[in-house]
Amino acid sequence: MAQYRVHVKISPWPEGGFLAEAPALQGCWVVADTVAQALADIYDGIDMSIESRLERGEPLPTEVVPVNDRKKAIELELPVRLTTG
């Protein structure tokens, strides 16, 4: 299966947990208790969204970039909060 690079944004959810969203894929977002779970869930959502669009013959958004080199398939930007003791 082809690989794609998709921008994923992770932010705190007001009621607790984390929101992970793929802005290029309208409606592709999840809320989870941890960043790790949010990443796992959004990965599944992105996979299903791309697969569904391709099956229906719809073009992918220009922000969804095909990747030929496995080493370049993942790109993350995560906020990090440091606490001092």
C-alpha positions as CSV (number, residue, x, y, z in Angstrom):
1,M,0.0,0.0,0.0
2,A,1.2,3.5,-0.7
3,Q,2.3,5.8,2.1
4,Y,1.3,9.4,2.6
5,R,2.5,12.3,4.7
6,V,-0.4,14.0,6.5
7,H,-0.1,16.9,8.9
8,V,-1.5,15.9,12.4
9,K,-2.2,18.5,15.1
10,I,-2.4,17.4,18.7
11,S,-3.8,19.7,21.4
12,P,-5.2,19.4,24.9
13,W,-9.0,18.7,25.0
14,P,-10.8,21.1,27.3
15,E,-12.5,18.3,29.3
16,G,-9.3,16.3,29.6
17,G,-7.3,14.2,27.2
18,F,-6.0,15.1,23.8
19,L,-7.5,16.0,20.5
20,A,-5.7,14.7,17.4
21,E,-6.8,16.0,14.0
22,A,-5.8,15.8,10.4
23,P,-6.9,19.2,9.1
24,A,-6.4,18.2,5.4
25,L,-8.9,15.4,5.8
26,Q,-12.2,17.1,6.8
27,G,-13.8,15.4,9.7
28,C,-10.8,13.3,10.6
29,W,-10.3,13.9,14.3
30,V,-10.2,11.9,17.6
31,V,-10.2,12.5,21.3
32,A,-8.2,10.2,23.6
33,D,-6.9,10.0,27.2
34,T,-3.2,10.0,26.2
35,V,-1.1,11.4,23.3
36,A,-0.1,7.9,22.4
37,Q,-3.7,6.7,22.1
38,A,-4.6,9.8,20.2
39,L,-1.8,9.1,17.7
40,A,-2.8,5.5,17.3
41,D,-6.5,6.5,16.8
42,I,-5.8,9.3,14.3
43,Y,-3.5,7.0,12.4
44,D,-6.4,4.6,11.9
45,G,-8.7,7.4,11.0
46,I,-6.3,8.8,8.4
47,D,-5.9,5.3,6.9
48,M,-9.7,4.8,6.6
49,S,-10.2,8.3,5.2
50,I,-7.6,7.9,2.5
51,E,-8.7,4.4,1.6
52,S,-12.3,5.4,1.4
53,R,-11.5,8.4,-0.9
54,L,-9.4,6.3,-3.2
55,E,-12.1,3.6,-3.4
56,R,-14.7,6.2,-4.4
57,G,-12.3,7.6,-7.0
58,E,-12.0,10.9,-5.2
59,P,-8.8,12.9,-5.4
60,L,-6.8,13.3,-2.2
61,P,-6.3,16.9,-0.9
62,T,-3.0,18.5,-2.1
63,E,-1.8,18.5,1.5
64,V,-1.8,14.7,1.5
65,V,1.6,13.9,0.0
66,P,2.7,10.5,-1.3
67,V,5.9,9.3,0.2
68,N,8.2,6.9,-1.6
69,D,10.9,6.7,1.1
70,R,9.8,4.9,4.2
71,K,12.3,6.9,6.3
72,K,10.4,10.1,5.5
73,A,6.9,8.8,6.1
74,I,6.4,10.3,9.6
75,E,6.6,13.9,10.5
76,L,5.4,15.2,13.9
77,E,5.2,18.5,15.7
78,L,4.3,18.0,19.3
79,P,4.0,20.6,22.1
80,V,6.2,19.8,25.1
81,R,5.5,21.2,28.6
82,L,8.5,21.2,31.0
83,T,7.9,21.3,34.7
84,T,10.6,22.4,37.1
85,G,10.9,20.9,40.5
